[in-house]
Amino acid sequence: MNPISRPSRLQPSRRQVLCFGAATLGAAALPRIAKAQNDKPIRIVLPISAGSGVDTIARAAAPALGKAFGQPVVIENLPGAGGITGAAVVAKAAPDGLTLGMVSNNHVINPAVYRKMPFDAIADFTPISIVGATPLVLLVNPKVPAKNVKELVALLRAKPDGYNYASSGNGTIIHLAGEMFMEEAGVKARHIPYKGTGPMVTDLLGGQVEIGVVALPAVQQHIKSGALRAIGLCGPARSPAAPDIPTIAEQGLPNYSVEGWFAVVGPARLPAAEVKRAHDAIVAAFAAPDVVEAMARQGNIIQPTTPDQAAKYFRSEAARYAALVKKANVVLE
C-alpha cells in the first residue's frame, strides 16, 4: 500500500553526525534482525539539512535502528543541490549494506528539475522501503497580518510581490508546494530559495522571509510557542498531531493537496540478503513502541512498503513530478 494515495499539487553545509549504538535502547523489547557482520557502523545519509522533517524522523528512529541492526547507526547530514549532494554519496557507495540513504520526494523530482544529474535517480539506487508520509504545513511569521488562508490570499492580492515565500531549495517539494499554492490561489510572492530547511526556518523565525511550507514535525515546537503561525496543512486531511490546524483545502482551495514521503534506499546492486536485512530492520525499528509514539506525536503516517512496491512507486512519482515541474517551469542548470 502506497503511503500517499492522493495526487499532490511540489554547497554542502557543515556535516552533522549522530551515532547510536544498540545499547541506547536499554531493555527495550526490539528484535535484533541479523547478527552484525562486523563492527563498522551503518551510515544513513540524509541529503537534507539538520532540523528538516526527514532529519527529525531519522533521529527519532536511529536508536531503534541500531538495536535492530545489532550495530551502531550513524546519521549524517549532507545537504546541497536539492538533495543531489547527499544522494550522490549513496549512489557511489559500495553495495555492502553499510551505506544507506533516507530520501524524500525531492529524490524523484530532481531529474525533471536539473539539466544534468551525477546519477540516475532510479537505476543507481536500490529501493528498500517507502517508510511513510509526513504532513506539510503552510506557515507565516507572526508579523504577517493573516491567520488563515482567506486572509493570506487577500493580503497577497492587495500587495502583489510584496511578500517573500521561502523554500528549502529550487525545485524541491517545498518549492513546488509553494508554487502550487500561489497558482491555486491566483496570487504572487517572491520565491527565496535556501540550502536546506534549517536555514529557511531560521529566517522565517527572524522575519527575513514571511511565508513558507515546512514539514510539520520540524516546526511543531515553533507553532506551539507562537514563534510561527500555521495557516493550514497542505495535505488532504488534518493531522492527529495538530488537529486544530485546518487543511488548506477546507479553507477554500479544494484542489490543493501536497504531502511529503520518506524512503530508505541503498546503492545499486545491493545484494538481496542486504536488502532484506535492511528492510526487516526498518520494519522492526518503526514498530518499536518509542518510535511509534514519536511518529504519532509528529503526525507521521508509517506504512513501510516492500522493496518491489518502493521501486514501482519511485517510477510512478518520477513521472508525475516531471509533469508538475514542467507546469511550474522550474529548470536548473
Summary of the structure (lengths in Angstrom):
residues: 333
radius of gyration: 19.2
end to end distance: 35.5
largest distance: 62.7
contacts: 1238
relative contact order: 0.21
helix: 40%
strand: 21%
